[in-house]
Amino acid sequence: MVKVMTEEEFKKILDKGETDTVEFKSWVKARNMKEIISLAVDELIAFANSKGGTVYFGVEDNPVEVTGCNRNYDGQRMIEGIYDKTIPPLFSEISAFEYEGKLVIALSVKADGKTYTTTDGRCLKRLGRNTKPAYPDELNNVYSSTQNPDFSARIMSDSTLGDINKLEVYNLKEKLRVRDSKSTLPDLDDIDFLRDLQLIKFDGDIEKLTIAGLLFVGKETSIQRLLPQAEVIYLHYSTNNLEEYDARIDLKLPLISVIDKLTERVQAYSKIENIQVGLFRLEVEDFPERVFQEALLNALSHRDYQSNAAVYVKQYPDRIVIENPGGFLDGITENNIITHPSIPRNKLIAETLQNLKYVQRTGQGVDIIFKDMVSMGKPYPKYRSFNDAVSLTIFSAIDNIEFVKFITEIQDKSNKIMPLAEMMILRTLLDNRKEQLSELSKKVQKSLDETKKLCNELVNSGLIEIVGKEYMLTAKVYEALKSDVEYTRDKTIQYIKAKSMILEYLQTNDQITSAKIQEMCGFTKQQARIVIDKMRSGKLIALKGKGPAARYVLINGLSDN
């Protein structure tokens, strides 16, 4: 409930008159309770869409005079009427007090970051002493009215420098010293440090926090007050019960503190598998720290902070699911997320993470997540997109330890990191044995020309080969991987593959030549002759013509002549 006001306190309000947070309304001039509720709804919506405020019933505004309210008023009906006539339902607080023997009723609301409208679709905002119509997409709620396409760069009009957590500023500086010893940013005093990062900006003559500033250096109570939707909820599920969580943490903290706390929590449940690679031992975690942090950083920097939903981090024994409000931006889908140019929803947050050296460059996170997971033999990360949310699942299992060893050895010998797309091609061919260029193109999310160039480089490196229209791993790669898939270049396997391609070709063509078989199967003239002879003896094909005119047709396709 609103604090009961003394006559002395209320006299100061009366003397000041109506403001951007105070409205006076007559009770005696209203025809009935329905009209009183309607008057209250409009003013309270305007306050909620601005800074919050109070409507005082029983006061005339011109001139200011207290005329009082009916003492038989129904307070419950008033707050329920306001709740029912607003979208989303607006919670208001009601109180009553005496002033010079007359009853005054106060209805108050707070600004909580949401945009409110009436049930008939009207949106209102407070402009000085008056209530004005507005459209929901024009409102910045508790934020500065300065138009800025980057939501995170907007000034928080209700913030002050007192909302800054000085310890958080110190921690950011110290972390930056470790991450970039050459950076001069940590040597600045606190205010200059925040100015340089644009975490504080001038709003007129007064410096205030930007939204990014609140999210990086704001006090916990300030985040709760000014941007309550900036919440991360962690849930842990055990092997025994995958439906109900057994641990929960609700965090409304600066972003880096959220990352630190959840990284520590995830690592506490994460196991490590040791893989021997030559003389070295490679440690592979269930949920590698860099992968998890990149995934969480992406969620925090790309989430929609105008949505009231929280970011969820759900840890299961075999996977972590990160869900963040806000769907993919235009043009980005699950099928191009690796290669699509980054479009940061919150540019200043992304730039601050880059300046603090938490990311090397904006837009690199998805590439890092996929590259680390593929190189460690884990399943591909899985993105799912909804209209108003995105989820990412990362898995703990290692599908193929030999693949991990193989990639590690290749990179060690070449003294360079293999590009993600090349790793994905090798992994796809290991999983599926053979693929056409079109399928590989979809997997690596690149054009056919780009994919063909990558495949040619792998062919030249002796890692894959092309048989007909399909790509396969070479024999030496299969041998290195020690896969359960037997790879034999003997005549039997060679014949089965060639026979299949030749019969498939003859389903749509009347005839085939030896030269065509050589081209299609990647054979020498002798290899083609062996396959042709075997298919003729098996009465699958027959020879027509001689010498340069020789061609082969299906037996069941021969004519009577």
C-alpha positions in Angstrom: 0.0 0.0 0.0 1.0 3.6 -0.5 2.3 5.3 2.6 -0.4 7.3 4.4 0.3 10.9 3.8 0.2 13.6 6.4 -1.5 17.0 5.8 1.8 18.7 5.8 3.2 16.4 3.1 0.1 16.7 1.0 0.1 20.5 1.3 3.5 20.6 -0.4 2.1 18.5 -3.3 -0.9 20.9 -3.6 1.3 23.9 -3.6 3.5 22.5 -6.4 0.4 21.5 -8.5 0.2 18.9 -11.2 3.5 17.5 -12.5 4.7 14.7 -14.7 4.1 12.3 -11.7 1.0 14.0 -10.1 -2.6 14.4 -11.4 -5.6 15.9 -9.5 -9.1 14.6 -10.3 -12.5 15.8 -9.1 -14.7 13.2 -7.4 -17.8 15.4 -7.0 -18.0 16.2 -10.7 -17.9 12.5 -11.8 -21.3 11.1 -12.6 -20.6 7.6 -11.2 -18.0 5.0 -10.3 -17.7 3.9 -13.9 -16.5 7.4 -14.9 -14.1 7.6 -12.0 -12.5 4.3 -13.0 -12.3 5.4 -16.6 -10.6 8.7 -15.6 -8.2 6.7 -13.4 -7.3 4.2 -16.2 -6.2 6.9 -18.6 -4.0 8.8 -16.2 -2.5 5.6 -14.6 -1.6 4.2 -18.1 0.1 7.4 -19.0 2.1 7.3 -15.7 3.0 3.6 -16.1 4.3 4.3 -19.7 6.5 7.2 -18.4 8.0 7.4 -14.9 5.1 6.2 -12.7 2.9 8.5 -10.7 -0.2 9.1 -8.5 -3.8 10.3 -9.3 -5.3 12.1 -6.3 -9.2 12.0 -6.4 -11.0 14.6 -4.4 -8.9 17.6 -5.7 -9.9 20.2 -8.3 -7.1 21.3 -10.5 -8.1 24.8 -11.6 -7.9 26.4 -9.1 -6.4 23.7 -6.9 -8.9 23.0 -4.2 -9.6 19.9 -2.1 -13.4 19.0 -2.4 -13.1 15.4 -1.1 -14.5 12.0 -2.0 -17.4 9.9 -1.0 -16.6 8.0 2.2 -18.5 5.0 1.0 -16.1 4.4 -1.9 -15.3 0.8 -3.0 -11.5 0.6 -3.2 -11.5 -3.0 -4.3 -13.9 -2.2 -7.2 -11.6 0.6 -8.3 -8.3 -1.4 -8.5 -10.1 -4.3 -10.1 -11.7 -2.0 -12.7 -8.3 -0.6 -13.5 -6.9 -4.1 -13.8 -9.7 -5.3 -16.1 -9.5 -2.3 -18.4 -5.8 -2.3 -19.2 -3.5 -4.5 -21.4 -1.5 -6.0 -19.9 -3.4 -5.8 -16.6 -2.1 -2.9 -14.6 -1.5 -3.3 -10.9 -2.3 -0.1 -8.9 -2.0 0.7 -5.2 -4.8 2.6 -3.4 -4.7 4.6 -0.2 -6.9 7.2 1.5 -6.1 10.1 3.9 -7.8 13.1 5.5 -7.0 16.7 4.5 -8.8 19.5 6.3 -11.7 17.2 7.1 -12.1 15.9 3.6 -11.2 12.4 2.2 -8.6 12.2 -0.5 -8.1 8.9 -2.4 -4.7 8.2 -4.0 -4.1 5.7 -6.8 -0.5 5.0 -7.7 1.4 3.0 -10.3 5.1 2.3 -11.0 6.9 2.3 -14.3 8.1 -1.3 -14.8 9.3 -1.2 -18.4 6.1 -2.5 -20.0 3.9 -0.7 -22.4 0.3 -0.4 -21.3 -2.8 0.3 -23.3 -6.5 0.4 -22.6 -8.6 -2.6 -23.6 -10.0 -0.6 -26.5 -6.5 -0.1 -27.9 -5.5 3.4 -26.7 -2.0 4.1 -25.6 -1.1 7.1 -23.5 2.0 8.7 -22.1 2.7 11.6 -19.6 4.1 14.8 -21.1 4.7 17.3 -18.4 1.4 18.0 -16.6 -0.7 16.5 -19.4 -1.6 13.1 -20.7 -1.1 12.6 -24.4 -2.0 9.8 -26.9 0.9 7.7 -28.1 1.6 4.6 -30.1 3.3 1.6 -28.3 6.2 1.6 -30.7 6.9 5.2 -30.0 7.4 4.7 -26.3 10.7 4.2 -24.6 9.0 3.5 -21.3 11.5 4.5 -18.5 14.1 5.4 -21.1 15.1 8.7 -22.6 12.9 10.0 -25.5 16.0 10.4 -27.6 15.5 8.3 -30.7 18.2 5.7 -31.1 17.9 2.5 -33.2 20.2 0.7 -30.8 18.0 0.0 -27.8 21.1 -0.7 -25.5 22.5 2.8 -26.3 19.4 4.6 -25.0 19.7 6.8 -22.0 17.8 5.7 -18.9 16.1 8.9 -17.9 15.4 7.8 -14.3 19.0 6.7 -13.7 21.7 8.6 -11.8 25.4 8.0 -11.2 24.3 6.7 -7.8 23.0 3.6 -9.6 26.6 2.6 -10.5 28.2 -0.3 -8.7 31.8 0.9 -8.2 33.0 -2.6 -7.4 31.6 -3.8 -10.7 33.6 -1.0 -12.5 36.7 -2.1 -10.6 36.1 -5.7 -11.6 35.7 -4.8 -15.3 39.0 -2.9 -15.3 40.9 -5.7 -13.6 39.5 -8.3 -16.0 40.4 -6.1 -19.0 44.0 -5.7 -17.6 44.3 -9.5 -17.7 42.6 -9.9 -21.1 44.5 -7.1 -22.8 47.7 -5.9 -21.0 48.2 -3.2 -23.7 44.8 -1.6 -23.1 44.9 1.9 -21.6 41.2 1.9 -20.6 41.8 0.5 -17.1 44.1 3.4 -16.3 41.3 6.0 -16.7 39.3 7.1 -13.7 35.9 5.4 -13.3 33.8 8.1 -14.9 36.1 8.6 -17.9 36.3 4.8 -18.3 32.5 4.6 -18.4 32.3 7.6 -20.8 34.8 6.1 -23.1 32.7 2.9 -23.3 29.5 5.0 -23.7 28.1 3.3 -20.6 27.2 6.8 -19.4 26.0 9.7 -21.5 24.8 13.3 -21.0 21.0 13.7 -20.9 20.9 17.5 -21.1 23.4 18.7 -18.5 23.2 15.5 -16.4 25.1 12.3 -16.9 23.0 9.1 -16.8 23.4 5.4 -17.5 22.7 4.0 -20.9 20.8 0.7 -20.9 24.1 -1.0 -21.7 25.7 0.9 -18.8 23.0 -0.4 -16.4 23.6 -3.9 -17.6 27.4 -3.8 -17.2 27.9 -1.7 -14.0 24.4 -1.2 -12.4 23.6 -2.1 -8.9 21.4 -5.1 -8.4 18.7 -3.0 -6.9 19.0 -0.5 -9.8 18.6 -3.3 -12.4 15.5 -4.5 -10.5 14.1 -1.0 -10.4 14.9 0.3 -13.9 15.0 -2.9 -16.1 13.4 -5.7 -14.1 13.1 -7.9 -17.2 16.9 -8.2 -17.5 16.8 -11.5 -15.7 18.6 -14.8 -16.2 17.1 -18.0 -14.6 19.3 -21.1 -14.2 17.6 -24.5 -13.8 19.4 -27.8 -13.1 17.9 -31.2 -13.9 19.2 -34.5 -12.6 19.4 -37.9 -14.4 16.6 -39.2 -12.1 14.1 -36.5 -13.0 14.3 -34.7 -16.3 10.9 -33.0 -15.9 11.4 -31.1 -12.6 14.5 -29.0 -11.8 16.3 -29.7 -8.6 18.2 -26.4 -8.4 17.2 -22.9 -9.4 19.1 -19.5 -9.4 17.4 -16.2 -10.4 19.9 -13.5 -11.4 19.3 -9.8 -11.9 23.0 -8.9 -12.0 25.4 -7.1 -14.3 26.2 -9.2 -17.4 29.7 -10.1 -16.5 28.7 -11.2 -13.0 26.0 -13.4 -14.6 28.5 -15.0 -16.9 31.0 -15.7 -14.1 28.4 -17.1 -11.7 26.8 -19.4 -14.3 30.1 -20.6 -15.8 31.1 -21.6 -12.3 27.8 -23.4 -11.7 27.9 -25.2 -15.1 31.5 -26.3 -14.5 30.6 -27.7 -11.1 28.4 -30.3 -12.9 30.7 -30.8 -15.9 33.0 -33.9 -16.3 36.2 -34.1 -18.2 37.3 -36.9 -20.6 41.0 -37.4 -21.2 42.0 -38.2 -24.8 45.5 -39.3 -25.6 46.8 -37.7 -28.8 50.3 -38.9 -29.5 52.4 -37.8 -26.6 49.9 -35.3 -25.4 46.7 -35.6 -23.4 43.7 -33.6 -24.5 41.1 -32.7 -21.9 37.5 -32.5 -23.3 34.9 -31.1 -20.9 31.2 -32.0 -21.1 30.4 -28.3 -21.6 33.6 -26.5 -22.5 33.9 -23.1 -20.8 34.5 -21.1 -24.0 31.6 -22.7 -25.8 29.2 -22.1 -22.9 30.4 -18.5 -22.4 30.1 -17.7 -26.1 26.5 -19.2 -26.1 25.5 -17.2 -23.0 27.2 -14.0 -24.3 25.2 -14.4 -27.6 22.0 -14.8 -25.6 22.6 -11.8 -23.4 23.7 -9.5 -26.2 21.1 -10.5 -28.7 18.0 -10.9 -26.4 15.1 -8.5 -26.7 15.3 -6.3 -23.6 11.9 -4.8 -24.3 10.4 -8.3 -23.7 9.3 -9.2 -20.2 10.6 -12.7 -20.6 13.8 -13.9 -18.9 16.8 -15.7 -20.4 16.7 -19.4 -19.3 19.7 -21.6 -18.9 18.6 -25.2 -18.4 21.3 -27.8 -17.6 20.6 -31.5 -18.2 23.1 -34.3 -17.7 23.6 -34.6 -21.5 22.9 -31.0 -22.8 22.5 -27.4 -22.0 19.6 -25.4 -23.4 19.8 -21.6 -23.5 16.5 -19.8 -24.3 16.4 -16.1 -24.9 13.5 -13.8 -25.8 13.5 -12.2 -29.2 13.4 -14.2 -32.5 16.1 -14.1 -35.2 16.4 -10.8 -36.9 15.3 -10.5 -40.5 17.3 -12.7 -42.9 18.7 -15.1 -40.2 17.5 -18.7 -40.0 18.7 -22.0 -38.5 20.0 -22.8 -42.0 22.3 -19.8 -42.4 23.2 -18.7 -38.9 26.9 -19.8 -39.2 27.6 -17.8 -42.3 25.1 -14.9 -42.2 26.7 -11.5 -41.3 26.0 -10.6 -37.7 23.2 -8.2 -37.0 23.4 -7.2 -33.3 20.1 -6.4 -31.7 22.0 -4.5 -29.0 24.9 -2.9 -30.7 26.4 -1.1 -27.7 26.3 -4.3 -25.6 28.1 -6.1 -28.4 30.7 -3.4 -28.8 31.3 -3.2 -25.0 31.9 -7.0 -24.9 34.4 -6.5 -27.7 36.1 -3.5 -26.0 36.4 -5.6 -22.8 37.9 -8.4 -24.8 35.2 -10.9 -24.0 34.8 -11.4 -27.8 37.5 -10.9 -30.4 35.0 -9.4 -32.8 31.3 -9.0 -33.0 29.4 -11.8 -34.8 32.1 -14.5 -34.2 30.3 -16.3 -31.4 28.3 -18.8 -33.5 31.4 -19.8 -35.5 33.4 -20.4 -32.3 30.6 -22.5 -30.8 30.4 -24.8 -33.9 34.1 -25.0 -34.4 34.9 -26.0 -30.9 32.0 -28.6 -30.7 32.9 -30.1 -34.1 36.6 -30.3 -33.3 35.8 -32.1 -30.0 33.7 -34.7 -31.8 30.5 -33.5 -30.3 27.1 -33.3 -32.0 26.4 -30.1 -33.9 24.8 -27.3 -31.8 21.1 -27.1 -32.4 19.3 -23.8 -33.0 15.5 -23.5 -32.9 13.7 -20.3 -33.8 10.3 -19.1 -32.7 8.5 -15.9 -33.4 9.5 -14.4 -30.1 12.4 -16.5 -28.9 15.5 -18.5 -29.9 16.9 -21.6 -28.2 20.3 -23.2 -28.5 21.2 -26.7 -27.4 24.8 -27.8 -26.8 25.5 -31.5 -26.1 28.0 -33.1 -23.8 28.6 -36.4 -25.6 31.6 -37.2 -27.7 30.4 -39.0 -30.8 33.8 -40.1 -32.2 37.0 -39.9 -30.2 39.1 -40.9 -33.2 37.8 -37.9 -35.1 39.0 -35.7 -32.3 42.4 -37.2 -32.4 42.5 -37.0 -36.2 41.6 -33.3 -36.4 44.0 -32.5 -33.5 46.9 -34.2 -35.4 46.1 -32.5 -38.7 46.1 -29.1 -37.1 49.3 -29.9 -35.2 51.1 -31.1 -38.3 50.0 -28.1 -40.4 50.5 -25.7 -37.5 47.2 -24.0 -38.3 43.5 -24.3 -37.3 41.4 -26.0 -39.9 38.5 -23.9 -41.1 35.1 -24.8 -39.6 33.6 -25.6 -43.1 36.3 -28.1 -43.9 35.9 -29.8 -40.5 32.1 -30.0 -41.1 32.7 -31.6 -44.5 35.0 -34.3 -43.0 32.5 -34.9 -40.2 29.6 -35.2 -42.6 31.4 -37.7 -44.8 32.4 -39.7 -41.7 28.8 -39.8 -40.6 27.2 -40.4 -44.0 30.0 -42.1 -45.9 29.3 -40.1 -49.1 27.5 -37.0 -50.1 26.9 -34.9 -53.2 28.1 -31.3 -53.4 24.6 -29.9 -52.9 24.1 -31.7 -49.6 27.6 -30.6 -48.4 26.7 -27.0 -49.4 23.6 -27.1 -47.2 25.6 -28.5 -44.3 28.3 -25.9 -44.3 25.8 -23.1 -45.2 27.9 -21.9 -48.2 27.2 -21.5 -51.9 27.9 -24.4 -54.3 31.0 -22.6 -55.7 32.4 -21.9 -52.3 31.7 -25.5 -51.2 33.3 -27.0 -54.3 36.4 -24.9 -53.7 36.6 -26.2 -50.1 36.2 -29.8 -51.4 38.9 -29.3 -54.0 41.3 -28.2 -51.3 40.5 -31.3 -49.2 40.9 -33.5 -52.3 44.3 -31.9 -52.9 45.2 -32.5 -49.3 44.4 -36.2 -49.8 41.6 -36.1 -47.2 38.6 -36.7 -49.5 38.0 -38.0 -53.0 35.3 -37.7 -55.6 33.7 -40.8 -57.0 31.2 -40.0 -59.7 29.2 -37.1 -58.3 29.8 -37.9 -54.7 32.5 -37.1 -52.2 34.0 -39.7 -49.8 36.8 -39.8 -47.3 40.0 -41.4 -48.7 41.3 -44.7 -47.6 44.1 -43.2 -45.5 41.6 -41.1 -43.6 39.4 -44.1 -42.8 42.5 -45.9 -41.7 43.5 -43.0 -39.5 40.0 -42.7 -38.0 39.9 -46.5 -37.3 36.2 -46.2 -37.9 33.8 -49.2 -37.7 33.1 -48.4 -41.3 35.2 -50.7 -43.5 36.9 -48.9 -46.3 38.4 -51.3 -48.9 39.5 -50.3 -52.4 39.3 -53.9 -53.7 37.5 -54.7 -56.9 34.3 -55.9 -55.2 33.5 -52.6 -53.5 34.7 -50.7 -56.6 32.4 -52.8 -58.8 29.3 -52.3 -56.6 29.7 -48.5 -56.6 30.3 -48.4 -60.3 27.5 -50.8 -61.2 25.0 -48.6 -59.2 26.1 -45.4 -61.0 26.0 -47.0 -64.4 22.5 -48.6 -63.9 21.2 -45.3 -62.6 22.6 -43.5 -65.6 20.9 -45.9 -68.0 17.6 -45.4 -66.4 17.4 -42.0 -68.0 19.8 -42.5 -71.0 19.6 -45.0 -73.8 23.3 -45.9 -73.8 26.6 -45.3 -72.2 30.2 -45.3 -73.5 33.4 -46.5 -71.8 34.6 -42.9 -71.8 31.5 -41.8 -70.0 32.0 -44.5 -67.4 35.6 -43.4 -66.8 34.5 -39.8 -66.3 31.5 -40.6 -64.1 33.3 -43.1 -61.8 36.7 -41.6 -61.9 38.2 -44.7 -63.4 41.1 -45.4 -65.7 40.4 -47.1 -69.0 41.4 -50.5 -67.5 39.2 -50.1 -64.5 36.3 -49.2 -66.7 37.0 -52.3 -68.9 36.9 -54.6 -65.8 33.5 -53.3 -64.6 32.0 -53.4 -68.2 33.1 -57.1 -68.6 31.7 -58.0 -65.3 28.3 -56.4 -66.0 28.2 -58.0 -69.4 28.8 -61.4 -67.9 26.1 -60.8 -65.4 23.7 -60.0 -68.2 23.1 -56.5 -67.0 24.3 -54.7 -70.1 25.1 -55.6 -73.7 27.5 -54.2 -76.3 26.2 -52.5 -79.4 28.6 -51.4 -82.1 32.4 -51.9 -82.4 35.5 -49.8 -82.1 35.0 -46.0 -81.6 31.2 -46.6 -82.0 31.0 -49.1 -79.1 28.3 -48.4 -76.6 26.4 -50.3 -73.9 22.7 -50.6 -73.2 20.5 -52.3 -70.6 19.7 -55.9 -71.4 16.0 -55.3 -70.8 16.3 -52.2 -73.0 17.5 -54.1 -76.1 15.2 -54.1 -79.1 14.3 -57.3 -81.0 16.5 -56.2 -83.9 
